[in-house]
Amino acid sequence: MAMIYDPATGTYIDDATTSGAAPSSPANISVSTDQMDYAPGSTAIFSATNVAVGGTVEFSVAHVNAGADGIVGTADDQLTHDLTGTTAPWSITDGSAQDLDGAANGIVQTSWYVNQDALNQAFVLSATDAATGTVATASFTDAPTNNP
């Protein structure tokens, strides 16, 4: 009998049903950031969930380049890898020394340093499950602060 870790409940569940039906499949990977906006010099924490226990996740950060209209969030936006920290993806294995929660639990956590050239920029975080190829994304910014 195979067991799958359910990060939503913090428990292990039976992978097969008692009726003899095909094994259930875990939910698709999801990814989140610990904040929606970061200041230069801060560290973003990223979490991927619904990963197989001991599985590997590839993280990538892309810069959202406003297209010809100069407005982020419109159809002509482009994802580029032109700012510091956006040029190379990195992989983390659940439960490894690089996994910030340090536990083989279906949750992979990593960090990303927000460099000075991120000021006033928008980003898309991608997390790819190495075993299934499924991809999840989350958006975040380094928006200007409003000083009174």
TORMAR-812366 format. One record per residue: residue number from 1; residue in three letters; x, y, z of N, C-alpha, C in turn. Coordinates in nm, 2 decimals. Layout:
REM residues N
R fikol filo n.c1 n.c2 n.c3 ca.c1 ca.c2 ca.c3 c.c1 c.c2 c.c3
R NUM ala X Y Z X Y Z X Y Z
...
REM end
This chain:
REM residues 148
R fikol filo n.c1 n.c2 n.c3 ca.c1 ca.c2 ca.c3 c.c1 c.c2 c.c3
R 1 met 0.08 -0.12 0.00 0.00 0.00 0.00 0.09 0.12 0.00
R 2 ala 0.07 0.21 -0.09 0.14 0.34 -0.10 0.07 0.45 -0.03
R 3 met 0.15 0.53 0.04 0.10 0.64 0.11 0.14 0.77 0.05
R 4 ile 0.05 0.87 0.05 0.08 1.00 -0.01 0.07 1.11 0.11
R 5 tyr 0.16 1.20 0.12 0.15 1.30 0.22 0.06 1.41 0.17
R 6 asp -0.04 1.45 0.25 -0.13 1.56 0.22 -0.09 1.68 0.30
R 7 pro -0.02 1.78 0.24 0.02 1.89 0.31 -0.09 1.98 0.36
R 8 ala -0.21 1.97 0.31 -0.32 2.05 0.35 -0.37 2.00 0.49
R 9 thr -0.36 1.87 0.52 -0.40 1.82 0.65 -0.29 1.78 0.73
R 10 gly -0.16 1.77 0.68 -0.05 1.73 0.75 -0.05 1.58 0.78
R 11 thr -0.12 1.50 0.70 -0.13 1.36 0.73 -0.09 1.28 0.60
R 12 tyr -0.07 1.15 0.62 -0.05 1.06 0.51 -0.18 0.99 0.48
R 13 ile -0.21 0.98 0.35 -0.33 0.91 0.31 -0.30 0.79 0.22
R 14 asp -0.39 0.69 0.22 -0.38 0.57 0.14 -0.39 0.61 -0.01
R 15 asp -0.30 0.57 -0.09 -0.30 0.60 -0.23 -0.40 0.52 -0.31
R 16 ala -0.45 0.41 -0.26 -0.55 0.33 -0.33 -0.68 0.33 -0.26
R 17 thr -0.79 0.32 -0.33 -0.92 0.32 -0.27 -0.95 0.18 -0.23
R 18 thr -1.04 0.16 -0.14 -1.08 0.03 -0.09 -1.16 -0.04 -0.20
R 19 ser -1.21 0.03 -0.30 -1.30 -0.04 -0.40 -1.21 -0.10 -0.51
R 20 gly -1.08 -0.08 -0.50 -1.00 -0.14 -0.61 -0.98 -0.05 -0.73
R 21 ala -1.03 0.08 -0.72 -1.02 0.17 -0.83 -0.87 0.21 -0.85
R 22 ala -0.85 0.28 -0.95 -0.71 0.32 -0.98 -0.66 0.42 -0.87
R 23 pro -0.53 0.42 -0.84 -0.48 0.51 -0.74 -0.52 0.65 -0.77
R 24 ser -0.54 0.73 -0.66 -0.57 0.87 -0.68 -0.44 0.94 -0.71
R 25 ser -0.44 1.05 -0.77 -0.32 1.13 -0.80 -0.32 1.25 -0.71
R 26 pro -0.21 1.29 -0.66 -0.20 1.41 -0.58 -0.24 1.53 -0.66
R 27 ala -0.28 1.64 -0.59 -0.31 1.76 -0.65 -0.19 1.82 -0.72
R 28 asn -0.21 1.90 -0.82 -0.10 1.96 -0.89 -0.02 2.05 -0.80
R 29 ile 0.10 2.07 -0.83 0.19 2.16 -0.76 0.13 2.30 -0.75
R 30 ser 0.15 2.37 -0.64 0.12 2.51 -0.63 0.23 2.58 -0.57
R 31 val 0.24 2.71 -0.59 0.36 2.79 -0.54 0.30 2.92 -0.48
R 32 ser 0.37 2.97 -0.38 0.33 3.10 -0.32 0.46 3.18 -0.27
R 33 thr 0.44 3.30 -0.25 0.54 3.39 -0.19 0.50 3.43 -0.05
R 34 asp 0.59 3.46 0.04 0.55 3.50 0.17 0.50 3.65 0.18
R 35 gln 0.53 3.72 0.07 0.48 3.86 0.06 0.44 3.89 -0.08
R 36 met 0.36 3.99 -0.11 0.33 4.03 -0.24 0.43 4.13 -0.30
R 37 asp 0.50 4.20 -0.21 0.59 4.31 -0.25 0.71 4.30 -0.16
R 38 tyr 0.83 4.33 -0.22 0.95 4.32 -0.15 1.04 4.45 -0.18
R 39 ala 1.11 4.49 -0.08 1.21 4.60 -0.10 1.34 4.55 -0.14
R 40 pro 1.42 4.63 -0.22 1.55 4.58 -0.26 1.63 4.55 -0.13
R 41 gly 1.71 4.45 -0.13 1.79 4.41 -0.02 1.72 4.31 0.08
R 42 ser 1.59 4.28 0.05 1.52 4.18 0.13 1.52 4.05 0.07
R 43 thr 1.48 3.95 0.14 1.48 3.81 0.09 1.34 3.76 0.08
R 44 ala 1.30 3.71 -0.03 1.17 3.65 -0.06 1.17 3.50 -0.02
R 45 ile 1.07 3.45 0.04 1.06 3.31 0.07 0.95 3.25 -0.02
R 46 phe 0.98 3.15 -0.10 0.89 3.08 -0.19 0.86 2.94 -0.13
R 47 ser 0.74 2.90 -0.15 0.69 2.77 -0.10 0.62 2.70 -0.21
R 48 ala 0.66 2.58 -0.24 0.59 2.49 -0.34 0.52 2.38 -0.26
R 49 thr 0.40 2.35 -0.28 0.32 2.25 -0.21 0.27 2.15 -0.31
R 50 asn 0.22 2.04 -0.26 0.16 1.93 -0.34 0.27 1.87 -0.42
R 51 val 0.39 1.86 -0.36 0.51 1.79 -0.43 0.52 1.65 -0.37
R 52 ala 0.56 1.55 -0.44 0.58 1.42 -0.39 0.68 1.43 -0.28
R 53 val 0.66 1.35 -0.17 0.76 1.35 -0.07 0.90 1.31 -0.12
R 54 gly 1.00 1.39 -0.10 1.13 1.37 -0.16 1.15 1.42 -0.30
R 55 gly 1.04 1.48 -0.36 1.04 1.53 -0.49 1.13 1.65 -0.51
R 56 thr 1.16 1.68 -0.64 1.24 1.80 -0.67 1.16 1.90 -0.74
R 57 val 1.18 2.03 -0.71 1.11 2.14 -0.77 1.22 2.24 -0.83
R 58 glu 1.19 2.28 -0.96 1.28 2.38 -1.02 1.21 2.51 -1.01
R 59 phe 1.28 2.61 -0.95 1.22 2.75 -0.93 1.29 2.84 -1.03
R 60 ser 1.21 2.93 -1.08 1.26 3.03 -1.17 1.19 3.16 -1.15
R 61 val 1.26 3.27 -1.15 1.20 3.41 -1.14 1.22 3.48 -1.27
R 62 ala 1.11 3.53 -1.33 1.12 3.61 -1.46 1.08 3.75 -1.43
R 63 his 1.14 3.84 -1.49 1.11 3.99 -1.49 0.99 4.01 -1.58
R 64 val 0.89 4.08 -1.54 0.78 4.12 -1.63 0.81 4.25 -1.69
R 65 asn 0.84 4.25 -1.82 0.88 4.36 -1.90 0.76 4.42 -1.96
R 66 ala 0.72 4.54 -1.93 0.60 4.60 -2.00 0.64 4.62 -2.14
R 67 gly 0.54 4.59 -2.23 0.56 4.60 -2.37 0.56 4.74 -2.42
R 68 ala 0.53 4.76 -2.55 0.53 4.89 -2.61 0.45 4.99 -2.54
R 69 asp 0.34 4.94 -2.48 0.25 5.04 -2.41 0.30 5.09 -2.28
R 70 gly 0.41 5.02 -2.23 0.47 5.07 -2.10 0.39 5.03 -1.98
R 71 ile 0.29 4.95 -1.99 0.20 4.92 -1.88 0.21 4.77 -1.85
R 72 val 0.24 4.73 -1.73 0.25 4.59 -1.68 0.11 4.54 -1.67
R 73 gly 0.09 4.42 -1.71 -0.05 4.36 -1.70 -0.13 4.36 -1.82
R 74 thr -0.07 4.40 -1.93 -0.14 4.40 -2.06 -0.09 4.30 -2.15
R 75 ala -0.15 4.28 -2.26 -0.12 4.17 -2.36 0.02 4.17 -2.41
R 76 asp 0.08 4.29 -2.42 0.21 4.29 -2.48 0.33 4.27 -2.39
R 77 asp 0.30 4.24 -2.26 0.41 4.21 -2.16 0.49 4.09 -2.21
R 78 gln 0.62 4.10 -2.17 0.71 3.99 -2.20 0.78 3.94 -2.07
R 79 leu 0.80 3.81 -2.05 0.88 3.76 -1.94 1.02 3.75 -1.99
R 80 thr 1.11 3.82 -1.92 1.25 3.82 -1.95 1.34 3.78 -1.83
R 81 his 1.46 3.74 -1.86 1.55 3.70 -1.76 1.67 3.80 -1.77
R 82 asp 1.65 3.93 -1.74 1.75 4.03 -1.77 1.79 4.10 -1.64
R 83 leu 1.74 4.07 -1.52 1.78 4.14 -1.40 1.85 4.04 -1.31
R 84 thr 1.93 4.09 -1.22 2.01 4.01 -1.13 1.91 3.91 -1.06
R 85 gly 1.95 3.78 -1.06 1.88 3.68 -0.99 1.77 3.61 -1.08
R 86 thr 1.75 3.66 -1.20 1.65 3.61 -1.29 1.71 3.53 -1.41
R 87 thr 1.84 3.51 -1.41 1.90 3.45 -1.53 1.92 3.30 -1.52
R 88 ala 1.91 3.24 -1.40 1.93 3.09 -1.39 1.83 3.03 -1.29
R 89 pro 1.76 2.93 -1.34 1.67 2.85 -1.24 1.75 2.77 -1.14
R 90 trp 1.69 2.73 -1.03 1.76 2.65 -0.94 1.66 2.54 -0.89
R 91 ser 1.72 2.43 -0.85 1.63 2.31 -0.81 1.66 2.28 -0.66
R 92 ile 1.55 2.24 -0.59 1.55 2.21 -0.45 1.48 2.08 -0.44
R 93 thr 1.53 1.98 -0.36 1.47 1.86 -0.33 1.41 1.86 -0.19
R 94 asp 1.28 1.81 -0.19 1.21 1.81 -0.06 1.29 1.73 0.04
R 95 gly 1.31 1.79 0.16 1.38 1.73 0.27 1.53 1.75 0.26
R 96 ser 1.58 1.81 0.16 1.73 1.82 0.15 1.78 1.94 0.23
R 97 ala 1.91 1.96 0.24 1.96 2.07 0.32 1.92 2.20 0.26
R 98 gln 1.90 2.21 0.13 1.86 2.33 0.07 1.71 2.37 0.09
R 99 asp 1.63 2.27 0.13 1.48 2.29 0.16 1.47 2.36 0.29
R 100 leu 1.43 2.48 0.29 1.43 2.57 0.41 1.35 2.51 0.53
R 101 asp 1.25 2.43 0.50 1.18 2.37 0.62 1.25 2.24 0.66
R 102 gly 1.34 2.19 0.59 1.42 2.08 0.63 1.35 1.94 0.64
R 103 ala 1.23 1.94 0.61 1.15 1.81 0.62 1.11 1.76 0.49
R 104 ala 1.11 1.62 0.48 1.05 1.56 0.36 0.90 1.54 0.38
R 105 asn 0.83 1.64 0.34 0.69 1.65 0.37 0.60 1.70 0.26
R 106 gly 0.65 1.70 0.14 0.57 1.75 0.02 0.56 1.90 0.01
R 107 ile 0.64 1.97 0.09 0.65 2.12 0.08 0.80 2.15 0.06
R 108 val 0.83 2.23 -0.04 0.96 2.27 -0.07 0.97 2.42 -0.05
R 109 gln 1.06 2.47 0.03 1.08 2.61 0.05 1.22 2.66 0.01
R 110 thr 1.23 2.77 -0.05 1.36 2.83 -0.09 1.35 2.98 -0.07
R 111 ser 1.46 3.05 -0.09 1.46 3.19 -0.08 1.52 3.25 -0.21
R 112 trp 1.50 3.38 -0.22 1.55 3.45 -0.34 1.58 3.60 -0.29
R 113 tyr 1.71 3.64 -0.32 1.75 3.77 -0.27 1.70 3.87 -0.37
R 114 val 1.64 3.98 -0.32 1.58 4.09 -0.41 1.69 4.19 -0.42
R 115 asn 1.75 4.20 -0.54 1.86 4.29 -0.57 1.81 4.43 -0.60
R 116 gln 1.91 4.52 -0.60 1.88 4.66 -0.62 1.81 4.69 -0.75
R 117 asp 1.84 4.62 -0.86 1.78 4.64 -0.99 1.64 4.59 -1.00
R 118 ala 1.59 4.54 -0.89 1.44 4.49 -0.89 1.35 4.61 -0.85
R 119 leu 1.40 4.72 -0.81 1.32 4.84 -0.77 1.22 4.87 -0.88
R 120 asn 1.09 4.88 -0.83 0.98 4.92 -0.92 0.95 4.82 -1.03
R 121 gln 0.98 4.70 -1.01 0.96 4.60 -1.11 0.86 4.49 -1.07
R 122 ala 0.81 4.42 -1.16 0.71 4.31 -1.14 0.78 4.18 -1.18
R 123 phe 0.74 4.07 -1.12 0.81 3.94 -1.14 0.70 3.83 -1.14
R 124 val 0.74 3.72 -1.21 0.66 3.59 -1.21 0.75 3.48 -1.16
R 125 leu 0.71 3.42 -1.05 0.78 3.30 -1.00 0.72 3.18 -1.06
R 126 ser 0.80 3.09 -1.11 0.75 2.96 -1.16 0.81 2.85 -1.08
R 127 ala 0.73 2.74 -1.05 0.78 2.62 -0.99 0.74 2.51 -1.07
R 128 thr 0.84 2.42 -1.11 0.81 2.31 -1.20 0.84 2.18 -1.12
R 129 asp 0.74 2.09 -1.11 0.76 1.96 -1.05 0.84 1.88 -1.14
R 130 ala 0.96 1.84 -1.10 1.05 1.76 -1.19 0.99 1.63 -1.23
R 131 ala 0.91 1.57 -1.14 0.86 1.43 -1.17 0.74 1.44 -1.27
R 132 thr 0.66 1.54 -1.26 0.54 1.55 -1.35 0.54 1.65 -1.46
R 133 gly 0.63 1.75 -1.44 0.64 1.86 -1.54 0.54 1.96 -1.52
R 134 thr 0.45 1.95 -1.42 0.35 2.05 -1.40 0.41 2.18 -1.35
R 135 val 0.35 2.29 -1.38 0.41 2.42 -1.35 0.31 2.50 -1.28
R 136 ala 0.35 2.57 -1.17 0.26 2.67 -1.10 0.33 2.80 -1.10
R 137 thr 0.26 2.91 -1.10 0.32 3.04 -1.10 0.25 3.13 -0.99
R 138 ala 0.33 3.23 -0.95 0.28 3.34 -0.86 0.35 3.47 -0.90
R 139 ser 0.28 3.58 -0.88 0.33 3.71 -0.92 0.37 3.78 -0.79
R 140 phe 0.47 3.87 -0.80 0.51 3.96 -0.69 0.58 4.08 -0.75
R 141 thr 0.59 4.18 -0.67 0.65 4.31 -0.72 0.76 4.36 -0.62
R 142 asp 0.83 4.46 -0.67 0.91 4.55 -0.59 0.86 4.69 -0.62
R 143 ala 0.74 4.72 -0.58 0.68 4.84 -0.61 0.73 4.96 -0.53
R 144 pro 0.71 5.08 -0.58 0.76 5.20 -0.51 0.67 5.21 -0.38
R 145 thr 0.73 5.27 -0.28 0.66 5.30 -0.16 0.60 5.44 -0.17
R 146 asn 0.49 5.46 -0.11 0.43 5.59 -0.10 0.47 5.66 0.03
R 147 asn 0.56 5.76 0.02 0.60 5.83 0.14 0.52 5.96 0.15
R 148 pro 0.45 5.98 0.26 0.37 6.10 0.27 0.46 6.23 0.28
REM end
